[in-house]
């Protein structure tokens, strides 16, 4: 009994002694941010890595083009001649001198307006039909063979039928865009719906989600990477289709400008218009990819 009391007294004395010792506060060194000069250097390096290779490539192409097309027997104009003959189209894309004498910027906007309407309709209808085909076995068996046949029809082959049906160039061009862009959206959406994990479907059954809730909360988020892949393909095909359709339907679009320049033997104007078309097509693809990256939270790769 005496030994136990002695041990307890000793332990209490140690606790008192430890509590009397003041804890030493150690200040951690602050994490120093990178200097402004270093951040600017990293940013400049990233810009050079992304921009320098295409700039070098474009410069080499222009140099080779200038050397090969500089001779008098060349059928294509060199870059220097294009700049001399079509400088106003390059430096002033939004000039307006009349109903047909307008800059390429206005013509691009007219074509983009048609693309926006046709592609939006194709996106909505394509996602709905793709969800139906991907979700229902009977719908897939009935509609998939028809879609596979129709999607192989060239876009311009639909133009005579659309002109006969609508009797106007504006809705006819929009229909050509719609019928061209809808197939990749349908196919990719259907594939995405079929690849929804069974666990997600089981959760929907446990929560007793109706068809509308299942569509917006399960189907669309799960198939979003596939859907936006189809949308990227569709917007590229839409831009191709509108240029070809406008060559035949007329108007003030970029396609009609190319056809009119060909009839007037203005090759320099045609080349400048092609550059505009390529840049706008690239921007459209990047825009859809950017939206897809936000919606899918980085799942969709550029």
C-alpha positions as CSV (number, residue, x, y, z in Angstrom):
1,X,0.0,0.0,0.0
2,X,2.8,2.4,0.9
3,X,4.6,1.6,-2.5
4,X,1.4,2.5,-4.4
5,X,1.1,5.8,-2.7
6,X,4.7,6.6,-3.4
7,X,4.3,5.8,-7.1
8,X,1.2,8.0,-7.4
9,X,3.0,10.9,-5.7
10,X,6.0,10.5,-8.0
11,X,3.7,10.5,-11.1
12,X,1.9,13.6,-9.9
13,X,5.1,15.4,-9.3
14,X,6.2,14.6,-12.9
15,X,2.9,16.0,-14.3
16,X,3.3,19.2,-12.3
17,X,6.9,19.5,-13.5
18,X,5.9,19.0,-17.2
19,X,3.0,21.5,-16.9
20,X,5.4,24.1,-15.5
21,X,7.5,24.0,-18.7
22,X,6.2,26.5,-21.2
23,X,5.7,25.3,-24.7
24,X,8.0,26.8,-27.3
25,X,6.2,28.3,-30.3
26,X,8.0,27.6,-33.5
27,X,7.2,30.0,-36.4
28,X,7.2,28.2,-39.8
29,X,8.8,30.2,-42.6
30,X,6.4,31.7,-45.0
31,X,6.1,30.2,-48.4
32,X,7.5,32.7,-50.7
33,X,5.6,33.1,-54.0
34,X,7.4,33.1,-57.3
35,X,8.8,36.5,-58.3
36,X,7.0,38.4,-61.0
37,X,9.9,38.1,-63.4
38,X,9.9,34.3,-63.0
39,X,6.1,34.1,-63.6
40,X,6.4,36.3,-66.7
41,X,9.2,34.0,-67.9
42,X,7.1,30.9,-67.5
43,X,4.1,32.5,-69.2
44,X,6.3,33.7,-72.1
45,X,7.8,30.2,-72.4
46,X,4.3,28.6,-72.6
47,X,3.3,31.1,-75.3
48,X,6.4,30.4,-77.3
49,X,6.0,26.7,-77.0
50,X,2.4,26.9,-78.3
51,X,2.8,29.6,-81.0
52,X,6.3,29.2,-82.3
53,X,5.9,25.9,-84.1
54,X,2.8,26.9,-86.1
55,X,4.4,30.3,-86.9
56,X,7.5,28.6,-88.2
57,X,5.4,26.1,-90.2
58,X,3.2,28.9,-91.8
59,X,6.4,30.9,-92.6
60,X,7.9,28.0,-94.4
61,X,4.7,27.3,-96.3
62,X,4.5,30.9,-97.4
63,X,8.2,30.9,-98.4
64,X,7.9,27.8,-100.5
65,X,4.6,29.1,-102.0
66,X,6.3,32.4,-102.9
67,X,9.2,30.6,-104.6
68,X,7.1,28.1,-106.5
69,X,4.4,30.5,-107.7
70,X,6.6,33.5,-108.5
71,X,7.3,32.5,-112.0
72,X,5.2,33.9,-114.9
73,X,4.0,30.4,-115.9
74,X,2.4,29.7,-112.5
75,X,-1.4,29.4,-112.5
76,X,-1.7,30.3,-108.8
77,X,-0.8,33.8,-107.4
78,X,2.1,34.1,-104.9
79,X,1.4,35.5,-101.4
80,X,2.8,38.9,-102.4
81,X,0.4,39.2,-105.3
82,X,-2.5,38.1,-103.1
83,X,-1.7,40.9,-100.6
84,X,-1.5,43.4,-103.4
85,X,-4.8,42.4,-105.0
86,X,-6.9,41.5,-101.9
87,X,-5.5,43.8,-99.3
88,X,-8.9,45.4,-98.6
89,X,-10.4,42.0,-97.9
90,X,-7.7,41.3,-95.3
91,X,-7.4,44.6,-93.6
92,X,-11.0,45.7,-93.8
93,X,-13.3,42.7,-93.3
94,X,-16.3,44.8,-92.3
95,X,-16.6,47.4,-95.1
96,X,-20.0,48.0,-96.6
97,X,-20.4,49.6,-100.1
98,X,-23.7,48.0,-101.1
99,X,-25.8,44.9,-101.0
100,X,-23.1,42.7,-102.6
101,X,-20.0,44.8,-102.1
102,X,-19.4,44.0,-98.5
103,X,-16.4,42.7,-96.5
104,X,-15.8,39.0,-95.7
105,X,-16.6,39.6,-92.1
106,X,-20.2,40.4,-92.9
107,X,-20.4,37.3,-95.2
108,X,-19.0,35.1,-92.5
109,X,-21.6,36.4,-90.0
110,X,-24.4,35.6,-92.5
111,X,-23.1,32.1,-92.9
112,X,-22.6,31.7,-89.2
113,X,-26.2,32.7,-88.6
114,X,-27.4,29.8,-90.8
115,X,-25.0,27.4,-89.2
116,X,-26.2,28.4,-85.7
117,X,-29.8,27.7,-86.5
118,X,-29.2,24.4,-88.3
119,X,-26.6,23.1,-85.9
120,X,-28.7,24.0,-82.8
121,X,-31.7,22.1,-84.3
122,X,-29.4,19.2,-85.1
123,X,-27.9,19.2,-81.5
124,X,-31.3,19.1,-79.8
125,X,-32.9,16.5,-82.1
126,X,-29.7,14.5,-82.3
127,X,-29.4,14.2,-78.6
128,X,-33.0,13.2,-78.1
129,X,-32.9,10.6,-80.9
130,X,-29.5,9.3,-79.7
131,X,-30.9,8.9,-76.2
132,X,-33.9,7.0,-77.6
133,X,-31.7,4.7,-79.7
134,X,-29.2,4.1,-76.9
135,X,-31.9,3.4,-74.3
136,X,-34.3,1.3,-76.2
137,X,-33.4,-1.9,-77.9
138,X,-36.4,-1.8,-80.2
139,X,-35.7,1.8,-81.2
140,X,-32.1,0.8,-82.0
141,X,-33.2,-2.1,-84.2
142,X,-35.8,0.0,-86.0
143,X,-33.9,3.3,-86.4
144,X,-30.2,2.5,-86.5
145,X,-30.3,0.8,-90.0
146,X,-32.2,3.8,-91.3
147,X,-29.7,6.3,-89.8
148,X,-26.7,4.3,-91.2
149,X,-28.2,4.6,-94.7
150,X,-29.1,8.2,-94.5
151,X,-25.9,9.4,-93.0
152,X,-23.9,8.2,-96.1
153,X,-25.9,10.6,-98.4
154,X,-23.7,13.6,-99.4
155,X,-24.9,16.9,-98.0
156,X,-25.4,18.6,-101.4
157,X,-27.6,15.6,-102.5
158,X,-30.2,16.9,-100.1
159,X,-30.2,20.4,-101.6
160,X,-32.6,19.8,-104.5
161,X,-35.1,18.1,-102.2
162,X,-34.9,20.9,-99.7
163,X,-35.4,23.6,-102.4
164,X,-38.4,21.7,-103.7
165,X,-39.9,21.4,-100.2
166,X,-39.2,24.9,-98.9
167,X,-38.9,26.9,-102.2
168,X,-36.5,29.3,-100.6
169,X,-32.7,29.3,-100.3
170,X,-32.5,30.3,-96.6
171,X,-34.5,27.4,-95.1
172,X,-33.0,25.1,-97.7
173,X,-29.5,25.9,-96.6
174,X,-30.5,25.5,-92.9
175,X,-32.0,22.1,-93.7
176,X,-28.8,20.9,-95.4
177,X,-26.8,21.9,-92.3
178,X,-29.3,20.1,-90.0
179,X,-29.3,16.9,-92.0
180,X,-25.5,17.0,-92.2
181,X,-24.7,17.6,-88.6
182,X,-27.3,15.4,-86.9
183,X,-25.8,12.0,-87.7
184,X,-22.6,12.2,-85.6
185,X,-24.6,13.6,-82.7
186,X,-27.1,10.7,-82.8
187,X,-24.4,8.0,-83.1
188,X,-22.2,9.4,-80.4
189,X,-25.1,10.1,-78.0
190,X,-26.4,6.5,-78.5
191,X,-22.9,5.1,-77.8
192,X,-22.6,7.2,-74.7
193,X,-26.1,6.1,-73.4
194,X,-25.2,2.4,-73.9
195,X,-22.0,2.8,-71.9
196,X,-23.8,4.2,-68.8
197,X,-22.6,2.0,-65.9
198,X,-25.3,-0.3,-64.5
199,X,-24.6,1.1,-61.0
200,X,-26.0,4.4,-62.2
201,X,-29.2,2.7,-63.4
202,X,-29.6,0.8,-60.2
203,X,-29.3,4.1,-58.2
204,X,-32.0,5.6,-60.5
205,X,-34.3,2.7,-59.7
206,X,-33.7,3.0,-56.0
207,X,-34.4,6.7,-56.1
208,X,-37.5,6.0,-58.3
209,X,-36.5,8.6,-60.9
210,X,-39.0,9.1,-63.7
211,X,-37.9,9.2,-67.3
212,X,-37.4,13.0,-67.4
213,X,-35.3,13.0,-64.2
214,X,-33.3,10.0,-65.4
215,X,-32.6,11.8,-68.7
216,X,-31.3,15.0,-67.1
217,X,-29.7,13.6,-64.0
218,X,-28.2,10.3,-65.2
219,X,-28.1,10.0,-69.0
220,X,-26.9,13.4,-70.1
221,X,-24.1,13.8,-67.4
222,X,-22.9,10.3,-68.0
223,X,-22.9,10.5,-71.8
224,X,-21.7,14.2,-72.0
225,X,-18.1,13.3,-73.3
226,X,-19.6,11.3,-76.1
227,X,-22.3,13.9,-76.8
228,X,-19.7,16.7,-77.1
229,X,-17.5,14.6,-79.3
230,X,-20.5,14.2,-81.7
231,X,-21.1,18.0,-81.4
232,X,-17.5,18.8,-82.4
233,X,-17.8,16.6,-85.4
234,X,-21.2,18.0,-86.3
235,X,-20.2,21.7,-86.1
236,X,-17.3,21.0,-88.5
237,X,-19.6,19.2,-90.9
238,X,-22.0,22.1,-90.6
239,X,-19.4,24.6,-91.6
240,X,-18.4,22.5,-94.6
241,X,-22.0,22.1,-95.7
242,X,-23.0,25.8,-95.5
243,X,-20.0,26.8,-97.7
244,X,-21.0,24.2,-100.3
245,X,-24.7,25.0,-100.1
246,X,-24.2,28.7,-100.5
247,X,-22.3,28.2,-103.7
248,X,-25.5,26.9,-105.3
249,X,-28.2,28.8,-103.4
250,X,-26.6,32.3,-103.7
251,X,-27.0,35.1,-101.3
252,X,-24.3,37.0,-99.5
253,X,-22.7,34.2,-97.6
254,X,-19.0,33.2,-97.9
255,X,-19.8,30.2,-100.2
256,X,-21.5,32.4,-102.8
257,X,-18.6,34.9,-102.6
258,X,-16.1,32.1,-103.5
259,X,-18.3,31.0,-106.4
260,X,-18.7,34.6,-107.6
261,X,-15.0,35.2,-107.3
262,X,-14.3,32.1,-109.4
263,X,-16.7,33.3,-112.1
264,X,-14.8,36.6,-112.1
265,X,-11.3,34.9,-112.1
266,X,-10.4,36.5,-108.8
267,X,-8.1,33.8,-107.4
268,X,-6.6,36.0,-104.8
269,X,-10.1,36.7,-103.3
270,X,-10.8,33.0,-103.2
271,X,-7.6,32.2,-101.3
272,X,-8.3,34.9,-98.8
273,X,-11.8,33.5,-98.3
274,X,-10.4,30.0,-97.8
275,X,-8.2,31.3,-95.1
276,X,-11.1,33.0,-93.4
277,X,-13.1,29.8,-93.6
278,X,-10.3,27.7,-92.1
279,X,-9.8,30.1,-89.2
280,X,-13.6,30.3,-88.4
281,X,-13.9,26.5,-88.6
282,X,-11.0,26.2,-86.1
283,X,-12.6,28.7,-83.7
284,X,-15.9,26.9,-83.9
285,X,-14.3,23.6,-83.0
286,X,-12.3,25.2,-80.1
287,X,-15.5,26.8,-78.8
288,X,-17.5,23.6,-78.7
289,X,-14.5,21.8,-77.1
290,X,-14.2,24.6,-74.5
291,X,-17.9,24.3,-73.6
292,X,-17.5,20.5,-73.5
293,X,-14.6,20.8,-71.1
294,X,-16.6,22.9,-68.8
295,X,-19.7,20.7,-68.8
296,X,-17.7,17.5,-68.5
297,X,-15.3,19.0,-65.9
298,X,-12.2,18.2,-67.9
299,X,-13.3,14.7,-69.1
300,X,-13.5,15.8,-72.7
301,X,-10.0,16.1,-74.1
302,X,-9.1,18.7,-76.7
